């Protein structure tokens, strides 16, 4: 079981879209894939077909305030083969969480034989849930919009990554950065990519996701883009990203 955090401390960078579509691509490859939503906005459930995000009996956030809670009780099959979800609790108050980020890591241990891939959608805030995700993950993928302020956010996220890797999870690796809504014709986009390539290395810049309206339409329809518009640029981009991610996982883990 490989655990992947999709993380960026800046909001609006395509974390949830990337988590949903990357998980869907992994599931389509035959990997039993668990998609965990740690962001209390709860958008992941909507993206895989659950329009009533308050309709679940249990939620992943219960692991943080209910002693002995089994994550398997908060896992639900989606309409898509090999893809499962552990939804977020929209009403969860962060102050109700226990002051430990070990519970998620410990709770995932019994699931090692049940899933091949776990994809964590994380909140943009520096809180217990983001720390819990990083503390239990094998790798981190950072999606970002190629704007100058976004580059600052990526560097802030990288600083947090290294802190967690040193103090809490020495097996954590930065798999790469994913440009979202990239337009290579724009000078600003090219300059931001160049700056981040210089800081992290060209190999850390993963396959970009181009601007494509089908991605937003697919999410609104409650479907990963590979099922909603399989011939779209968005579907092709996430397919290629998944291919690259799987190759890097084999190389680096």
Secondary structure, DSSP 8 states (H G I E B T S, - for coil): -EEEEE--SSSSSSHHHHHHHHHHHHHHTT--EEEEE-STT-HHHHHTT-S-TT--S--GGGGGTSTT--GGGGEEE-SSTTEEEE---TT--GGGS-S-SHHHHHHHHTTTTT-SEEEEE--SSSSHHHHHHHHH-SEEEEEEESSHHHHHHHHHHHHHHHHHHHHT-TT-EEEEEEEEEE-TTSHHHHHHHHHHHHHH-GGGB---EE--HHHHHHHHHTS-HHHH-TTSHHHHHHHHHHHHHHHHHHHH-
